[in-house]
Amino acid sequence: MKIERMPASREIVIDKELPYQLNEEDIVFLILGDYTIDTLDRTERMIEAIVKEDVPVLLLTVQEPKPSLFSYLHQGLSGIVSKNEFLDWHYLILNAIDQEGVYLDQALHGDMVEDIYRKKLRHKAIQRLVFRPDDVDVSLTKNEKQVLQLILDGHNNRRIAEIMFLAPSTVSTTISHLLKKIGANDRTDAMVKLIKNGWVDAVR
């Protein structure tokens, strides 16, 4: 979605592709329809391409915006807003972009405060990484969620089998299934993806 700011009003142009030419009067809204890994990867690439054009770019989420999107703010994203909030308050949102250069959906304000607080604690050692399954837009079974947490806790397959009272072969099969679901090559890659996508909390 490309927003053309006019002297007396704002014209909204919706297109599936980015326009070939952007100017400093434009705002680009990237519509985020879901939180699948493929969608997030594609969104990251598009943000990197658009910020080079030196125009504001915001994420417009069809679903409720999630704190895991905060990482995109470090890539030059000018803000995050839900579709419903934009439809209700588009004039104020566009004015905020004009005046402040940034806008954050009201539903995320509390999460941003918590995020800032956690960052202030970064000098403290991480005691544990806690998996947030609700942020993952893939269907994981109860066992897969527990196995992911135990992997984050540093346990090997044998110890995971003991903790969960499962056969080692069952644990291996469960890990194979969950790696495929989240698009990871191995256990290490799975941990990297969880951290990179903001699906874990660091407990200090």
N, C-alpha and C positions, 0 to 999 in steps of 0.2 A: 504494500500500500504506500503510495507516494502522496504526501501532503504538500500542495503548492500554496504558500502563504501569499495572499493577495492584500492590497492596501486596505480594502474595506471588508473583506471576507476571506474565507479559506475554502479553496476548492479541493475536494478529496478525489483522487484518482486511484482506482483499485485495478491492479494488474497482477497476473501470475508471474511475470518476469520483471526484473529491475529495468528501469528506463536506461537507454544508452547514455544519456547525458543528465547529470545532476548539477544543480547550482546551489549557491549558498542560501537561497530562499526556500529550499526544499527540506522536508523531514521525511525520512523513510521509516515506515512501520513494518517490521517483520512479523507476520502472523504465525504464532506457534500453536499448532492444532493439537499436539500431544507431547508426551515426554519420553518417547521411545529414543533409544540410543542413536538410531539413524537420523531422526529429526534433530536431535541436539547437536550431532556432529555437523550436519548440513547447516544448521543455524550458526554455529561457530565460524564456519568457513565464510558464510555470507556477511557476518558482522565484520570479519577481518577485511573483506573486500570493500565494504561500504565505507568504513571509517577512513580509508585511504582517500576517499573523495571529499573528506572534511565537511560532511553534512551530518546533522543529528540522526541517530538511528535508535529506535525503541522497539522493544518486544511487546507485541500485542497478543496476550494469551487468551485462547478460547476457553480453557479451563481456568480454575483458580491458580494464580501465580504462586510459585514455590520458592522458598529461600535458596534452593540449590541453583537458581538462576543468577544469584549474586556474583558468581565468578565471571560472568560476562561483562559486568560493570568495569572490571579491570582491563577489558579489551577495548574500551572506548565506547561501550553502549551508553546511551544518554538516559535510559530509563526502562522501566518495566511497568506495564499497565494491563489490567484485564479488559476484555472486550466490553463487559457491562459497565465498568467504571469509565471507559473512554466514551461510550455512547451517552452516558449521563452527564459527563463533565468535560467533554472534548474541548470546549472553548477555554476553560481554565487550565486544562492540561497543556494546550498549545501555547497559552500565554506564559506558563511556567517554563516551558522550553525556551521561549523567546527571552525571558528575563533571567532565568537561572541556569539554563542549559541542561537541566536534569529534571526528571520526574519519577517518583516511585509510588506504585499503587498503595493506597492507604492500608490495605490488608497486610502489607509487608513491613510496615513501620516497626511493629513490635519485634519482628524477626530480625530486622536490621540492627536494632538496639542490642539484641542478644548476640548477633554476629560480631558487633564491635566489641562487646564485653569479652567474648571468647578470644578475640584477637589480642586484647590487652593481656590475656593470660598466657600468651604464646611463649613467654620466657620460662614458664613452668614445664616440667617434663610431662609428656603424654603418658598417662597411666593405662589407658585403654581406648581402642577405637570401637565405637558402638554403631552397628548397622541400623539404618533407618529404612526398613522395607517399604513403608508407605510412599516413599519418594521414587521408588523404582517402578517404571511403567511396563513391567513384564510380570506375568503370572508365576509366582513362586509358591511351591508347596511349603507347608509348615516345616518339614524336615530340611528343605533346601535353605530356608531362612536361617534355621538353627545352625546348619553346617557352615554357611557363610560367616555367621558370627564367630563360630569356633575357629575357622580359618583366620579371621582377623585377630583372634586371641593367640594365634601362633601354634595351634595344635596340629599334629600330623594325623594322617588317616587312622592309624591304629588307636591313638588317644581319642579321636572323635568317636570312633566305634564304641570304645569303652564308656564314654560319657553318655552317649545316646542309646546304649544297649542294643547296638546293631551289629550285624556281621560286617567285617571289613570290606567285603565285596559289595555290600549294599551301599556303604559310604562312598566307595569308588564310583559306583553307578550314579549315585545322587550328585556327586561333584561333576561328573561328565555332563549330566543333564543341565545343571545350573550354569556351567561354563558356556554351554551352547546358547542358553537363553539370554545371557548378558553379553554374548559376543566376545568372550575372553578365550585366550589360547591355553592358559594354564592358571594355577593358583596365584602366582605372582601378578600376572596380567589382570586377574580378577580384582585383586586388592588395589591395583593402580586405577582401574576403571571406577571402583567404588569411591575412592578418594577424589579422583579427578572430577567425577560427576556430582560431588557433594552429597553422596548417599551415606556418609558416616559422620558421626560427631566425635570429636576428640575430647575425652574426659581427662582432666588434669588434676 
